[in-house]
Amino acid sequence: MTELRRRGGGDPDSTENISDKEADGDDRLAFPGEGEGEMEGDSKADTPDVPPSTDNTPQCLNKALEGLSSRWKNWWIRGILSLTMIVGFFLIIYLGPIMLILVVMGVQIKCFHEIITIGYRVYHSYDLPWFRTLSWYFLICVNYFFYGETVADYFGALVRREEPLQFLVRYHRFISFALYLAGFCMFVLSLVKKHYRLQFYMFAWTHVTLLIVVTQSHLVIQNLFEGMIWFIVPISIVICNDIMAYLFGFFFGRTPLIKLSPKKTWEGFIGGFFATVVFSFFFAYLLSKYQYFVCPVEYNSETNRFAVECEPSNLFMIQEYRLPAVVQNTVRWKTVNLYPFQIHSIALSTFASLIGPFGGFFASGFKRAFKIKDFADTIPGHGGIMDRFDCQYLMATFVHVYITSFIRGPNPSKVLQQLLVLQPEQQLGIFNTLRNHLREKGLLPPAVEEAQ
């Protein structure tokens, strides 16, 4: 954890007119050990109170593993807790889309709390007002904006039925901006003389945290509405890569991979890549068989429930593929039958294995910058929730970009929802334009038009 220490002397009230350089002199950041000679006179009261890390491993688990070395004890703790979280994950999937959305929201709030707490420990050492209050206020504003957009996009039938929702949806972006503007004004009013730079550091801290956590968790939910398979497979392959890289590194690791994470090895990185690609290929085959996983998640206004029933798209229909000549000579097969999604799963697993870990390296660099081991101690042997989801957020962004670039076309249901909220004369104009267009393309014969 960094220490925030005051530099520069002088009574802050000795003069009314001070230069910007002097005003900002108290807000500089320094790491422990930097410039110790010039800081010997600093008061220890200015050092942030960083609570020591605690071991919250269940006592029964500690007793069962007390005879093992610390290396193997940590291995078993991580393994047992990982299996527990995996079982919990599939239980949540069984409970349906609503529970998944609630879990994503809960994870988002916890990750935000862990990152903001780090900044708050520094900020609180100066007793400056409103930082934590404003951070949570901005979290509420951003969530209101994103989830309001989701309601407008995917709950059109419900919006048309409820008049208060129509008002909120119609002026949603104006209301969101007004809420954010109120927080912005509150921040400006909270500025304290001689601590301007520090306060703007914290303002930026909050907004970067919102960008990393809230925006990307919103993309997770967007992926979920495309079909649960786009939610389950990416999360599962990141989990698989994390586990397999750890196992390969634990048993075979010899060559350090990156200085930011000294325990990461090339053996774990490469072994995790191949294991993840194989896992994703067969896991995608398994899920592609079931309508529950492949159909887009849509809200049914008649039953007031989410529906996952549809005619599966070609992406989830078995197709025959002809193998290259070199492969044919090796395996004696000319063709193979695959789901097209299995091919896409290879692209997803390649990203999760080769690029996804850089989300973890980024988090490692962040923790090293602030001299902390983990974001929190929520999960024994694993650290905080953010320690487990650092790669997931990067993966969610990639999946969303991948879907919009290579998979998803125009959404007829979304277009229809937008048409239904138009004025009658606007709807009639669009109908006439569409009718003329279909007649020109020969899809609507004149006889059918006249009969209508």
C-alpha positions as CSV (number, residue, x, y, z in Angstrom):
1,M,0.0,0.0,0.0
2,T,1.3,3.4,-0.8
3,E,1.9,5.9,1.9
4,L,0.5,9.4,1.3
5,R,2.8,11.9,2.9
6,R,2.9,15.6,3.1
7,R,5.7,17.4,1.5
8,G,6.7,21.0,1.8
9,G,6.6,23.3,4.8
10,G,4.9,26.3,6.0
11,D,1.6,27.2,7.7
12,P,-1.2,26.6,5.2
13,D,-3.0,29.7,6.6
14,S,0.1,32.0,6.5
15,T,-1.0,33.6,3.3
16,E,-4.2,34.0,1.4
17,N,-2.7,34.0,-2.1
18,I,-0.6,30.9,-2.8
19,S,0.6,29.6,-6.1
20,D,-0.7,26.4,-7.7
21,K,2.7,24.8,-7.1
22,E,2.6,25.5,-3.4
23,A,-1.0,24.5,-3.1
24,D,-0.3,21.1,-4.7
25,G,2.8,20.5,-2.6
26,D,0.9,18.5,0.0
27,D,-0.8,16.1,-2.4
28,R,2.2,14.2,-3.8
29,L,2.3,10.4,-3.6
30,A,5.4,8.6,-2.3
31,F,6.1,4.9,-1.8
32,P,7.7,3.6,1.4
33,G,11.4,4.0,1.2
34,E,11.4,6.9,-1.3
35,G,12.9,10.1,-0.2
36,E,13.1,8.9,3.5
37,G,15.8,11.5,4.3
38,E,13.6,14.4,3.4
39,M,10.5,12.9,5.1
40,E,11.9,12.1,8.5
41,G,10.1,14.9,10.1
42,D,6.7,13.8,8.7
43,S,4.1,12.9,11.3
44,K,3.1,9.2,11.4
45,A,-0.5,10.4,11.6
46,D,-0.4,11.1,7.9
47,T,0.4,7.5,7.0
48,P,-2.8,5.6,5.9
49,D,-4.0,3.0,8.4
50,V,-3.7,-0.2,6.4
51,P,-5.1,-3.2,8.3
52,P,-2.9,-6.3,8.2
53,S,-4.0,-9.2,6.1
54,T,-5.9,-11.8,8.0
55,D,-6.2,-15.6,7.6
56,N,-9.9,-16.3,7.3
57,T,-9.6,-20.0,6.4
58,P,-12.2,-22.0,8.2
59,Q,-10.8,-23.6,11.4
60,C,-11.9,-27.1,10.4
61,L,-9.9,-26.8,7.2
62,N,-6.8,-25.5,9.1
63,K,-7.0,-28.5,11.5
64,A,-7.3,-31.0,8.7
65,L,-4.3,-29.6,6.9
66,E,-2.1,-28.6,9.8
67,G,0.5,-31.4,9.1
68,L,1.2,-30.1,5.6
69,S,3.8,-27.7,4.4
70,S,2.6,-24.2,3.6
71,R,3.0,-24.9,-0.1
72,W,0.8,-28.0,-0.1
73,K,-1.6,-26.5,2.5
74,N,-2.2,-23.5,0.2
75,W,-2.7,-26.0,-2.7
76,W,-5.4,-27.9,-0.9
77,I,-7.1,-24.7,0.3
78,R,-7.2,-23.2,-3.2
79,G,-8.4,-26.5,-4.6
80,I,-11.2,-27.1,-2.1
81,L,-12.5,-23.5,-2.4
82,S,-12.2,-23.6,-6.2
83,L,-14.4,-26.7,-6.4
84,T,-16.9,-25.1,-4.0
85,M,-17.1,-22.0,-6.2
86,I,-17.5,-24.1,-9.3
87,V,-20.4,-26.1,-7.8
88,G,-22.0,-22.8,-6.7
89,F,-21.6,-21.4,-10.2
90,F,-23.5,-24.2,-11.8
91,L,-26.1,-24.1,-9.1
92,I,-26.7,-20.4,-10.0
93,I,-26.9,-21.3,-13.7
94,Y,-29.7,-23.9,-12.8
95,L,-31.6,-21.1,-11.0
96,G,-31.9,-19.2,-14.3
97,P,-31.1,-15.8,-15.9
98,I,-32.6,-13.6,-13.2
99,M,-30.3,-15.1,-10.5
100,L,-27.3,-14.8,-12.9
101,I,-28.1,-11.1,-13.4
102,L,-28.3,-10.6,-9.6
103,V,-25.0,-12.4,-9.0
104,V,-23.3,-10.2,-11.7
105,M,-24.6,-7.1,-9.9
106,G,-23.4,-8.5,-6.5
107,V,-19.9,-9.3,-7.9
108,Q,-19.8,-5.8,-9.5
109,I,-20.6,-4.1,-6.2
110,K,-18.1,-6.1,-4.3
111,C,-15.3,-5.5,-6.8
112,F,-16.1,-1.8,-6.7
113,H,-16.0,-1.8,-2.9
114,E,-12.6,-3.6,-2.9
115,I,-10.9,-1.1,-5.2
116,I,-12.5,2.0,-3.7
117,T,-11.5,0.9,-0.2
118,I,-7.9,1.0,-1.2
119,G,-8.3,4.6,-2.3
120,Y,-10.4,5.4,0.8
121,R,-7.6,4.3,3.2
122,V,-5.3,6.9,1.6
123,Y,-7.9,9.6,1.3
124,H,-9.3,9.1,4.8
125,S,-5.8,10.0,6.2
126,Y,-6.5,13.6,5.4
127,D,-10.1,13.6,6.7
128,L,-11.4,15.1,3.5
129,P,-15.1,15.0,3.0
130,W,-17.5,13.0,0.8
131,F,-15.0,10.8,-1.1
132,R,-16.7,7.5,-0.2
133,T,-20.2,8.9,-0.3
134,L,-19.6,10.4,-3.8
135,S,-18.0,7.1,-5.0
136,W,-21.1,5.1,-4.1
137,Y,-23.3,7.8,-5.5
138,F,-21.5,7.7,-8.9
139,L,-21.9,3.9,-8.8
140,I,-25.6,4.2,-8.4
141,C,-25.8,6.8,-11.2
142,V,-23.8,4.6,-13.7
143,N,-25.8,1.5,-12.8
144,Y,-29.1,3.5,-13.3
145,F,-27.9,4.5,-16.7
146,F,-26.8,1.0,-17.9
147,Y,-29.6,-1.0,-16.4
148,G,-32.1,1.6,-17.7
149,E,-30.7,1.0,-21.2
150,T,-31.1,-2.7,-20.7
151,V,-34.8,-2.3,-19.6
152,A,-35.5,-0.2,-22.7
153,D,-33.8,-2.8,-25.0
154,Y,-35.0,-6.1,-23.6
155,F,-38.2,-5.3,-21.7
156,G,-40.1,-3.4,-24.4
157,A,-43.4,-5.2,-23.7
158,L,-43.3,-4.4,-20.0
159,V,-42.4,-0.8,-20.7
160,R,-45.4,-0.4,-23.0
161,R,-47.7,-1.8,-20.4
162,E,-46.5,0.3,-17.5
163,E,-47.0,4.1,-17.9
164,P,-44.4,5.2,-15.3
165,L,-41.8,3.1,-17.1
166,Q,-42.7,4.8,-20.3
167,F,-41.8,8.2,-18.8
168,L,-38.5,6.9,-17.3
169,V,-37.5,5.2,-20.6
170,R,-38.4,8.3,-22.7
171,Y,-36.3,10.6,-20.6
172,H,-33.8,8.0,-19.3
173,R,-30.6,9.6,-20.6
174,F,-31.6,13.1,-19.4
175,I,-32.4,11.8,-15.9
176,S,-29.1,9.9,-15.9
177,F,-27.1,13.0,-16.9
178,A,-29.0,15.1,-14.3
179,L,-28.1,12.6,-11.6
180,Y,-24.4,12.6,-12.6
181,L,-24.4,16.4,-12.8
182,A,-25.6,16.6,-9.2
183,G,-22.7,14.4,-8.1
184,F,-20.2,16.5,-10.2
185,C,-21.4,19.6,-8.4
186,M,-21.1,18.0,-5.0
187,F,-17.5,17.1,-5.8
188,V,-16.7,20.6,-6.8
189,L,-18.2,21.9,-3.6
190,S,-16.2,19.4,-1.5
191,L,-12.8,20.7,-2.8
192,V,-10.5,21.7,0.1
193,K,-7.7,24.3,-0.1
194,K,-4.2,22.8,-0.4
195,H,-5.6,19.3,-1.3
196,Y,-6.9,20.0,-4.7
197,R,-4.5,17.6,-6.5
198,L,-5.2,14.8,-4.1
199,Q,-9.0,15.2,-4.5
200,F,-8.7,15.1,-8.3
201,Y,-6.6,12.0,-8.0
202,M,-9.5,10.4,-6.1
203,F,-12.1,11.7,-8.5
204,A,-10.1,10.0,-11.3
205,W,-9.7,6.9,-9.2
206,T,-13.5,6.5,-8.9
207,H,-14.1,7.0,-12.6
208,V,-11.5,4.6,-13.7
209,T,-12.9,2.0,-11.3
210,L,-16.4,2.6,-12.7
211,L,-14.9,2.1,-16.2
212,I,-13.2,-1.1,-15.3
213,V,-15.9,-2.7,-13.1
214,V,-19.4,-1.3,-14.0
215,T,-19.0,-0.9,-17.7
216,Q,-17.6,-4.4,-18.2
217,S,-20.1,-6.1,-15.9
218,H,-22.8,-4.5,-18.0
219,L,-21.2,-6.2,-21.0
220,V,-21.5,-9.5,-19.2
221,I,-25.2,-9.1,-18.9
222,Q,-25.4,-8.1,-22.6
223,N,-23.7,-11.3,-23.5
224,L,-26.1,-13.2,-21.3
225,F,-29.1,-11.9,-23.2
226,E,-27.5,-13.2,-26.5
227,G,-27.9,-16.7,-25.0
228,M,-26.6,-18.3,-21.8
229,I,-23.9,-20.1,-23.8
230,W,-22.2,-16.8,-24.4
231,F,-22.2,-16.2,-20.7
232,I,-21.3,-19.7,-19.4
233,V,-18.6,-20.7,-22.0
234,P,-16.4,-17.6,-21.6
235,I,-16.5,-17.6,-17.8
236,S,-15.8,-21.4,-17.7
237,I,-12.8,-21.2,-20.0
238,V,-11.3,-18.4,-18.0
239,I,-11.8,-20.6,-14.9
240,C,-10.3,-23.6,-16.7
241,N,-7.3,-21.6,-17.8
242,D,-6.7,-20.3,-14.3
243,I,-6.9,-23.7,-12.8
244,M,-4.8,-25.6,-15.5
245,A,-2.2,-22.9,-15.6
246,Y,-1.9,-23.1,-11.8
247,L,-1.6,-27.0,-11.9
248,F,0.9,-27.0,-14.7
249,G,2.9,-24.3,-13.0
250,F,2.7,-26.0,-9.6
251,F,4.0,-29.4,-10.8
252,F,6.1,-28.5,-13.8
253,G,6.9,-24.8,-13.5
254,R,10.6,-23.8,-13.8
255,T,10.8,-20.8,-16.1
256,P,9.5,-17.4,-14.8
257,L,7.0,-15.8,-17.2
258,I,6.7,-12.2,-16.1
259,K,8.3,-10.1,-13.3
260,L,4.9,-8.7,-12.3
261,S,3.8,-12.2,-11.2
262,P,6.9,-14.1,-10.1
263,K,4.9,-17.4,-9.5
264,K,3.7,-17.4,-13.1
265,T,5.7,-19.7,-15.4
266,W,6.0,-20.5,-19.1
267,E,5.1,-24.1,-18.4
268,G,1.9,-23.1,-16.7
269,F,1.1,-20.5,-19.4
270,I,1.6,-23.0,-22.3
271,G,0.0,-26.0,-20.5
272,G,-3.0,-23.9,-19.6
273,F,-3.4,-22.8,-23.2
274,F,-3.6,-26.3,-24.6
275,A,-5.8,-27.6,-21.8
276,T,-8.2,-24.6,-22.2
277,V,-8.6,-25.1,-25.9
278,V,-9.4,-28.8,-25.6
279,F,-11.8,-28.1,-22.7
280,S,-13.7,-25.3,-24.6
281,F,-14.1,-27.4,-27.7
282,F,-15.8,-30.3,-25.9
283,F,-17.7,-28.1,-23.5
284,A,-19.1,-26.0,-26.4
285,Y,-20.2,-29.3,-28.0
286,L,-22.0,-30.3,-24.8
287,L,-23.9,-27.0,-24.3
288,S,-24.8,-26.6,-28.0
289,K,-27.2,-29.6,-27.8
290,Y,-29.5,-27.8,-25.4
291,Q,-32.1,-25.1,-26.3
292,Y,-31.9,-23.8,-22.8
293,F,-28.3,-22.6,-23.3
294,V,-28.3,-21.5,-27.0
295,C,-31.6,-19.5,-27.2
296,P,-31.5,-15.7,-26.6
297,V,-32.9,-14.7,-23.2
298,E,-36.1,-12.8,-23.8
299,Y,-38.8,-11.4,-21.5
300,N,-42.2,-12.9,-21.9
301,S,-44.8,-10.3,-20.9
302,E,-47.6,-12.8,-20.7
303,T,-46.0,-15.0,-18.1
304,N,-43.8,-12.2,-16.6
305,R,-40.8,-14.5,-16.9
306,F,-37.7,-14.9,-19.0
307,A,-38.1,-17.3,-21.9
308,V,-35.3,-19.3,-23.5
309,E,-37.3,-21.1,-26.2
310,C,-36.5,-20.7,-29.9
311,E,-35.5,-22.5,-33.1
312,P,-31.7,-22.8,-32.7
313,S,-29.8,-20.7,-35.3
314,N,-27.4,-22.3,-37.7
315,L,-24.6,-21.6,-35.3
316,F,-26.0,-24.4,-33.1
317,M,-26.9,-26.9,-35.8
318,I,-24.5,-29.7,-36.8
319,Q,-22.6,-29.0,-40.0
320,E,-20.3,-31.1,-42.1
321,Y,-16.8,-29.8,-42.6
322,R,-14.2,-31.1,-45.0
323,L,-10.8,-31.6,-43.5
324,P,-7.6,-30.2,-45.2
325,A,-5.7,-32.8,-47.2
326,V,-2.8,-32.9,-44.7
327,V,-5.2,-33.8,-41.9
328,Q,-7.0,-36.4,-44.0
329,N,-3.8,-38.3,-44.6
330,T,-3.0,-38.3,-40.9
331,V,-6.3,-39.2,-39.3
332,R,-7.9,-41.0,-42.3
333,W,-11.0,-38.8,-42.1
334,K,-12.3,-36.7,-44.9
335,T,-15.1,-34.9,-43.1
336,V,-16.1,-34.1,-39.5
337,N,-19.5,-33.1,-38.1
338,L,-19.3,-30.1,-35.7
339,Y,-21.4,-27.3,-34.3
340,P,-20.1,-24.0,-35.8
341,F,-20.0,-22.7,-32.3
342,Q,-17.2,-25.1,-31.5
343,I,-15.0,-23.3,-34.0
344,H,-15.9,-20.0,-32.3
345,S,-15.1,-21.6,-29.0
346,I,-11.5,-22.1,-30.2
347,A,-11.2,-18.4,-30.8
348,L,-12.6,-17.6,-27.4
349,S,-10.3,-20.0,-25.6
350,T,-7.3,-18.7,-27.5
351,F,-8.0,-15.2,-26.3
352,A,-8.7,-16.4,-22.7
353,S,-5.4,-18.3,-22.6
354,L,-3.1,-15.8,-24.4
355,I,-4.5,-12.4,-23.8
356,G,-6.8,-12.9,-20.8
357,P,-3.9,-13.5,-18.3
358,F,-2.8,-9.9,-19.0
359,G,-5.9,-8.8,-17.1
360,G,-4.3,-10.6,-14.1
361,F,-0.9,-9.1,-14.8
362,F,-2.5,-5.7,-14.9
363,A,-4.1,-6.4,-11.5
364,S,-0.7,-7.7,-10.2
365,G,0.9,-4.4,-11.2
366,F,-1.8,-2.5,-9.5
367,K,-1.4,-4.4,-6.3
368,R,2.4,-4.0,-6.4
369,A,2.0,-0.3,-6.9
370,F,0.1,-0.1,-3.6
371,K,2.1,-2.7,-1.8
372,I,-0.7,-5.1,-1.2
373,K,-0.9,-8.8,-1.7
374,D,-4.6,-9.1,-2.5
375,F,-7.5,-6.8,-3.1
376,A,-9.3,-8.3,0.0
377,D,-9.4,-11.5,2.0
378,T,-12.9,-12.5,1.1
379,I,-12.1,-16.0,-0.3
380,P,-9.4,-18.1,1.7
381,G,-6.5,-18.9,-0.5
382,H,-7.7,-16.7,-3.4
383,G,-7.9,-13.1,-2.0
384,G,-10.8,-10.8,-2.9
385,I,-13.5,-11.1,-5.4
386,M,-11.6,-8.8,-7.7
387,D,-8.6,-11.2,-7.6
388,R,-10.8,-13.8,-9.2
389,F,-12.5,-11.6,-11.7
390,D,-9.6,-9.6,-13.1
391,C,-9.4,-11.7,-16.2
392,Q,-13.2,-12.2,-16.5
393,Y,-13.9,-8.5,-17.1
394,L,-11.4,-8.4,-20.0
395,M,-12.9,-11.6,-21.4
396,A,-16.4,-10.1,-21.2
397,T,-15.4,-7.1,-23.3
398,F,-13.8,-9.4,-25.9
399,V,-16.9,-11.6,-26.1
400,H,-19.2,-8.6,-26.6
401,V,-17.0,-7.2,-29.4
402,Y,-16.7,-10.7,-30.9
403,I,-20.5,-11.1,-30.9
404,T,-21.2,-7.7,-32.5
405,S,-18.4,-8.1,-35.1
406,F,-18.9,-11.8,-36.2
407,I,-22.1,-13.2,-34.9
408,R,-25.0,-10.8,-34.3
409,G,-27.0,-9.2,-37.1
410,P,-29.9,-6.8,-36.9
411,N,-32.3,-7.8,-34.1
412,P,-35.9,-7.9,-35.5
413,S,-37.5,-7.9,-32.0
414,K,-35.6,-4.8,-31.0
415,V,-36.5,-3.0,-34.2
416,L,-40.2,-3.9,-33.6
417,Q,-40.0,-2.6,-30.1
418,Q,-38.8,0.7,-31.4
419,L,-41.5,0.9,-34.1
420,L,-44.2,0.3,-31.5
421,V,-43.4,3.4,-29.5
422,L,-43.6,5.7,-32.5
423,Q,-46.6,7.9,-33.3
424,P,-49.3,6.2,-35.5
425,E,-48.5,8.5,-38.5
426,Q,-44.8,7.5,-38.2
427,Q,-45.7,3.8,-38.1
428,L,-47.9,4.2,-41.2
429,G,-45.1,6.0,-43.1
430,I,-42.7,3.2,-42.3
431,F,-45.3,0.6,-43.3
432,N,-45.8,2.2,-46.7
433,T,-42.1,2.5,-47.3
434,L,-41.5,-1.1,-46.4
435,R,-44.5,-2.2,-48.6
436,N,-43.1,-0.4,-51.6
437,H,-39.6,-1.8,-50.9
438,L,-40.9,-5.4,-50.8
439,R,-43.0,-4.8,-54.0
440,E,-39.9,-3.6,-55.8
441,K,-37.9,-6.7,-54.8
442,G,-40.8,-8.9,-56.0
443,L,-41.5,-10.3,-52.5
444,L,-45.0,-8.7,-52.4
445,P,-47.0,-9.4,-55.6
446,P,-49.4,-6.6,-56.7
447,A,-52.3,-9.0,-56.4
448,V,-51.5,-9.6,-52.7
449,E,-51.2,-5.8,-52.2
450,E,-54.6,-5.1,-53.8
451,A,-56.2,-7.9,-51.8
452,Q,-55.0,-6.3,-48.7
